[in-house]
Amino acid sequence: MSDIINIKTISELHDIMGFEKPQHPLISIVDFSKVEPINLGSNVKVVSSLYSVMLKSANCGHLRYGRKTYDFQEGTLFCMAPDQVITKESVDESEEYSGWGLFFHPDLIRKSALAKKIQEFTFFSYEVNEALHLSDQEKKNLSELLERIKDEYSANLDNFSNDVILSSLELFLNYCNRYYGRQFITRSSYNKDILSQLESLLKDYFNTDKAEQFGIPTVKYCAEQLNFSPNYLSDLIKKESGKSVQEHIHYRLIEKAKTKLLSTTNSISEIANELGFEYPQYFSKIFKSKTGLSPVEYRNLN
């Protein structure tokens, strides 16, 4: 049975890393080259209550995040929301520690505008294998922003300190968003393949009896079938096609509904059931919102 280590505060994080008391109780920037190798043992689970953004500049072995194993290699940025689980699968004394980590507690942003905006930074919910690969210039830009944050919380705190830290932190996260957007663009051919796979998945779903058996496919279902996290798949598809995964689902759903309305004499209730709707009224509502006509009007018009 694996052990579980819970990190609830910045102070506990510093204790585990063997650092002195943090200069700020809610945020810390860690230089991994100054961290002594930590032998937690194999299959130890670490659960953190902190937001984490980590850049590894050298190999640090295999980590397991959720159900996936990831070889966390040089030049990758990994972001993790609070209460996620990471498992260190193996221990290697030769592992190198380099790079940096930004850690902040949710209480830091709780009363600020960033508390609401944090949901927009969907990369905190990406899987580890969806990490961001940074260019040298991008790494330099982020490092400079971190130095600004560190300089601020290392100085004597005053009435403006928290505002400056929060604005710098938001700017840092905005840059992460920008670089993820760049990665989506530079991987356009790969993304087009994923879009094609999504289309094939939905066609297959609605051309069989899966909808009648299991209901309308969800974004989560599509992401699991394509081996992505829901947020990453949604952002990738939106960048590539201009439409969300949900819009793609609805498009295939409506196209199948049109075919059934014109090629069968099945009632509206029967068609709704075949498409995975529990209530025919909901089917009619979605159909009209997408076509401007009710299912009956569409059938009679054609």
C-alpha positions as a printed NumPy array, in Angstrom:
array([[  0.   ,   0.   ,   0.   ],
       [  1.456,   3.36 ,  -1.048],
       [  1.992,   6.202,   1.417],
       [  0.311,   9.576,   0.963],
       [  1.985,  12.913,   1.669],
       [ -0.323,  15.918,   1.963],
       [  1.147,  19.367,   1.382],
       [ -1.347,  21.944,   2.625],
       [  0.793,  25.061,   3.084],
       [  3.856,  26.779,   1.676],
       [  5.606,  26.09 ,   4.977],
       [  5.013,  22.336,   4.644],
       [  6.395,  22.492,   1.102],
       [  9.568,  24.162,   2.387],
       [  9.895,  21.579,   5.152],
       [  9.762,  18.691,   2.678],
       [ 12.354,  20.369,   0.459],
       [ 14.608,  21.152,   3.394],
       [ 14.313,  24.913,   2.969],
       [ 14.176,  27.636,   5.585],
       [ 10.915,  29.296,   6.58 ],
       [  9.28 ,  30.892,   3.491],
       [  9.486,  34.652,   3.041],
       [  5.781,  34.815,   2.204],
       [  3.168,  32.487,   3.754],
       [  1.133,  32.052,   0.565],
       [  3.575,  32.072,  -2.353],
       [  7.043,  30.727,  -3.02 ],
       [  9.423,  30.396,  -5.963],
       [ 11.793,  27.442,  -5.658],
       [ 15.114,  26.941,  -7.405],
       [ 15.211,  23.165,  -7.933],
       [ 18.994,  23.158,  -8.297],
       [ 19.148,  23.977,  -4.583],
       [ 16.903,  21.061,  -3.598],
       [ 18.673,  17.998,  -2.262],
       [ 17.472,  14.694,  -3.773],
       [ 14.355,  13.688,  -1.848],
       [ 13.965,   9.955,  -1.414],
       [ 10.269,   9.506,  -0.757],
       [ 10.362,   5.854,  -1.728],
       [  8.606,   4.165,  -4.597],
       [  4.876,   4.696,  -5.264],
       [  4.503,   7.479,  -2.714],
       [  1.544,   9.698,  -3.551],
       [  1.854,  13.446,  -3.065],
       [ -1.3  ,  15.534,  -2.757],
       [ -0.802,  19.298,  -2.767],
       [ -3.306,  22.005,  -1.81 ],
       [ -1.272,  24.519,  -3.807],
       [ -1.321,  25.779,  -7.363],
       [  1.943,  24.626,  -8.936],
       [  3.8  ,  25.701, -12.06 ],
       [  7.06 ,  23.814, -12.561],
       [  9.757,  24.021, -15.203],
       [ 12.174,  21.123, -15.343],
       [ 15.466,  21.958, -17.04 ],
       [ 16.889,  18.475, -16.586],
       [ 15.583,  14.952, -16.384],
       [ 13.893,  14.118, -13.094],
       [ 12.59 ,  10.667, -13.858],
       [  9.117,   9.262, -14.197],
       [  6.1  ,  10.76 , -12.508],
       [  2.585,   9.416, -12.495],
       [ -0.231,  11.948, -12.638],
       [ -3.724,  10.483, -12.534],
       [ -3.536,   7.271, -14.539],
       [ -0.702,   8.268, -16.853],
       [  3.066,   7.976, -16.556],
       [  5.176,  10.807, -17.846],
       [  8.921,  11.096, -18.394],
       [  9.333,  14.665, -17.22 ],
       [ 12.209,  15.83 , -19.4  ],
       [ 14.044,  19.039, -20.171],
       [ 12.252,  22.224, -21.152],
       [  8.698,  21.281, -20.187],
       [  6.335,  23.371, -18.112],
       [  3.84 ,  21.475, -15.999],
       [  0.919,  23.19 , -14.226],
       [ -1.158,  21.551, -11.514],
       [ -4.281,  22.714,  -9.68 ],
       [ -4.787,  22.063,  -5.957],
       [ -5.762,  18.6  ,  -4.7  ],
       [ -4.305,  16.644,  -7.619],
       [ -2.261,  13.502,  -7.031],
       [  1.276,  12.812,  -8.248],
       [  3.033,   9.503,  -7.705],
       [  6.785,   9.066,  -7.801],
       [  7.034,   5.639,  -9.407],
       [ 10.725,   4.978,  -9.024],
       [ 13.742,   6.27 ,  -7.16 ],
       [ 16.998,   6.977,  -8.984],
       [ 19.918,   8.446,  -7.063],
       [ 21.373,   9.768, -10.33 ],
       [ 18.402,  11.992, -11.05 ],
       [ 19.187,  15.654, -11.564],
       [ 17.237,  18.546, -10.128],
       [ 17.142,  21.751, -12.108],
       [ 14.672,  24.411, -13.138],
       [ 12.184,  26.198, -10.932],
       [  8.777,  25.929,  -9.343],
       [  6.13 ,  28.546,  -8.589],
       [  3.752,  27.551,  -5.803],
       [  0.882,  29.578,  -4.398],
       [ -1.985,  28.88 ,  -2.035],
       [ -5.589,  29.565,  -3.152],
       [ -5.918,  31.991,  -0.224],
       [ -3.48 ,  34.31 ,  -1.994],
       [ -6.013,  35.056,  -4.739],
       [ -9.273,  34.311,  -2.932],
       [-10.393,  37.931,  -2.476],
       [ -9.022,  39.222,  -5.767],
       [-10.282,  39.386,  -9.346],
       [ -7.811,  36.624, -10.159],
       [ -9.931,  34.22 ,  -8.073],
       [-12.607,  34.311, -10.774],
       [-10.193,  34.465, -13.691],
       [ -8.205,  31.449, -12.491],
       [-10.872,  29.217, -14.06 ],
       [ -9.87 ,  30.607, -17.454],
       [ -6.384,  29.158, -17.074],
       [ -7.533,  25.711, -18.135],
       [ -3.96 ,  24.423, -18.384],
       [ -4.089,  23.781, -14.626],
       [ -6.379,  20.848, -15.469],
       [ -4.349,  19.408, -18.335],
       [ -2.756,  15.998, -18.019],
       [  1.002,  15.796, -17.514],
       [  1.52 ,  14.45 , -21.034],
       [ -0.051,  17.702, -22.275],
       [  2.745,  19.787, -20.75 ],
       [  3.986,  22.949, -22.445],
       [  7.306,  22.803, -24.293],
       [  9.003,  26.188, -24.011],
       [ 11.503,  27.897, -26.302],
       [ 14.596,  29.487, -24.782],
       [ 13.084,  32.958, -25.154],
       [  9.835,  31.852, -23.519],
       [ 11.76 ,  30.366, -20.596],
       [ 13.683,  33.629, -20.275],
       [ 10.483,  35.708, -20.265],
       [  8.85 ,  33.578, -17.567],
       [ 12.009,  33.581, -15.447],
       [ 12.127,  37.378, -15.543],
       [  8.521,  37.577, -14.372],
       [  9.277,  35.174, -11.53 ],
       [ 12.204,  37.319, -10.444],
       [  9.862,  40.297, -10.273],
       [  7.447,  38.348,  -8.053],
       [ 10.254,  37.044,  -5.858],
       [ 11.794,  40.495,  -5.45 ],
       [  8.425,  41.814,  -4.324],
       [  7.666,  39.202,  -1.679],
       [ 11.281,  39.184,  -0.482],
       [ 11.194,  42.91 ,   0.289],
       [  9.494,  44.48 ,   3.289],
       [  5.778,  44.026,   2.675],
       [  3.623,  47.156,   2.548],
       [  0.056,  48.095,   1.574],
       [  0.858,  47.693,  -2.126],
       [  2.799,  44.432,  -1.981],
       [ -0.127,  42.084,  -2.421],
       [ -1.522,  44.032,  -5.381],
       [  1.85 ,  44.02 ,  -7.117],
       [  2.331,  40.289,  -6.475],
       [ -1.141,  39.474,  -7.788],
       [ -0.784,  41.611, -10.916],
       [  2.614,  40.056, -11.665],
       [  1.227,  36.57 , -11.041],
       [ -1.682,  37.207, -13.412],
       [  0.735,  38.473, -16.061],
       [  2.819,  35.32 , -15.614],
       [ -0.265,  33.108, -16.102],
       [ -1.33 ,  35.151, -19.133],
       [  2.053,  34.43 , -20.699],
       [  1.564,  30.71 , -20.01 ],
       [ -1.778,  30.946, -21.805],
       [ -0.094,  32.659, -24.751],
       [  2.601,  30.   , -25.004],
       [  0.055,  27.201, -24.891],
       [ -1.745,  28.986, -27.725],
       [  1.527,  29.077, -29.663],
       [  2.   ,  25.354, -29.075],
       [ -1.464,  24.62 , -30.453],
       [ -0.569,  26.593, -33.599],
       [  2.855,  25.006, -34.142],
       [  1.293,  21.566, -33.801],
       [ -1.424,  22.347, -36.329],
       [ -0.94 ,  19.198, -38.426],
       [ -1.103,  17.074, -35.296],
       [ -4.184,  18.997, -34.124],
       [ -5.934,  18.438, -37.447],
       [ -5.435,  14.711, -36.911],
       [ -7.053,  14.968, -33.481],
       [ -9.951,  16.913, -34.996],
       [-10.405,  14.159, -37.582],
       [-10.349,  11.56 , -34.817],
       [-13.029,  13.481, -32.916],
       [-15.209,  13.66 , -36.026],
       [-14.783,   9.915, -36.634],
       [-15.569,   9.181, -32.998],
       [-18.814,  11.174, -33.138],
       [-19.876,   9.73 , -36.492],
       [-19.386,   6.22 , -35.149],
       [-21.246,   7.08 , -31.953],
       [-24.346,   8.378, -33.724],
       [-24.265,   5.775, -36.52 ],
       [-24.571,   2.971, -33.982],
       [-26.946,   2.515, -31.076],
       [-24.505,   3.975, -28.533],
       [-26.552,   7.15 , -28.097],
       [-29.704,   5.144, -27.341],
       [-27.773,   2.955, -24.883],
       [-25.58 ,   5.485, -23.132],
       [-27.05 ,   8.901, -23.881],
       [-25.56 ,  11.905, -25.644],
       [-21.74 ,  11.788, -25.602],
       [-20.106,  14.258, -23.237],
       [-16.907,  16.232, -23.626],
       [-15.398,  14.05 , -20.91 ],
       [-16.288,  10.896, -22.836],
       [-14.7  ,  12.228, -26.037],
       [-11.557,  13.279, -24.151],
       [-11.201,   9.855, -22.536],
       [-11.574,   8.113, -25.889],
       [ -8.88 ,  10.314, -27.421],
       [ -6.587,  10.136, -24.358],
       [ -6.774,  13.792, -23.39 ],
       [ -8.062,  15.772, -20.465],
       [-11.406,  17.502, -21.206],
       [ -9.918,  20.999, -20.923],
       [ -6.956,  20.284, -23.185],
       [ -9.124,  18.67 , -25.857],
       [-11.588,  21.574, -25.678],
       [ -8.835,  24.173, -26.058],
       [ -7.125,  22.243, -28.868],
       [-10.332,  21.765, -30.869],
       [-11.394,  25.388, -30.309],
       [ -8.032,  26.644, -31.598],
       [ -8.154,  24.375, -34.634],
       [-11.802,  24.627, -35.71 ],
       [-13.185,  27.705, -33.974],
       [-15.844,  25.506, -32.394],
       [-15.931,  23.825, -28.998],
       [-16.134,  20.072, -28.541],
       [-19.715,  20.566, -27.353],
       [-20.549,  22.354, -30.6  ],
       [-19.083,  19.469, -32.593],
       [-21.196,  17.034, -30.59 ],
       [-24.341,  19.075, -31.221],
       [-23.541,  19.378, -34.941],
       [-23.311,  15.607, -35.37 ],
       [-26.391,  15.163, -33.208],
       [-28.478,  17.562, -35.327],
       [-27.228,  16.083, -38.601],
       [-28.279,  12.628, -37.431],
       [-31.613,  13.989, -36.25 ],
       [-32.267,  15.549, -39.674],
       [-31.564,  12.235, -41.367],
       [-33.934,  10.372, -39.054],
       [-36.672,  12.989, -39.465],
       [-36.573,  12.724, -43.257],
       [-35.824,   9.035, -43.752],
       [-38.097,   7.434, -41.138],
       [-41.667,   7.725, -39.947],
       [-40.604,   7.413, -36.311],
       [-42.279,   9.791, -33.904],
       [-40.371,  12.745, -32.42 ],
       [-40.289,  10.924, -29.079],
       [-38.818,   7.803, -30.68 ],
       [-36.141,   9.795, -32.504],
       [-35.305,  11.699, -29.328],
       [-34.841,   8.408, -27.488],
       [-32.665,   6.97 , -30.281],
       [-30.429,  10.049, -30.047],
       [-29.94 ,   9.693, -26.301],
       [-32.436,  12.216, -24.954],
       [-34.315,  11.36 , -21.824],
       [-36.967,  13.986, -22.54 ],
       [-38.329,  14.699, -26.074],
       [-38.922,  18.34 , -25.102],
       [-35.182,  18.853, -24.592],
       [-34.483,  17.348, -28.018],
       [-36.987,  19.731, -29.616],
       [-35.471,  22.692, -27.768],
       [-31.913,  21.948, -28.93 ],
       [-33.028,  21.168, -32.481],
       [-34.875,  24.466, -32.788],
       [-31.998,  26.429, -31.263],
       [-29.648,  25.008, -33.903],
       [-31.94 ,  25.061, -36.974],
       [-34.577,  27.676, -36.24 ],
       [-37.282,  25.048, -36.743],
       [-38.932,  22.498, -34.493],
       [-38.45 ,  18.823, -35.494],
       [-42.065,  18.702, -36.751],
       [-41.611,  21.909, -38.78 ],
       [-38.407,  20.588, -40.304],
       [-40.04 ,  17.279, -41.293],
       [-43.078,  18.975, -42.804],
       [-40.955,  21.576, -44.648],
       [-39.042,  18.874, -46.457]])
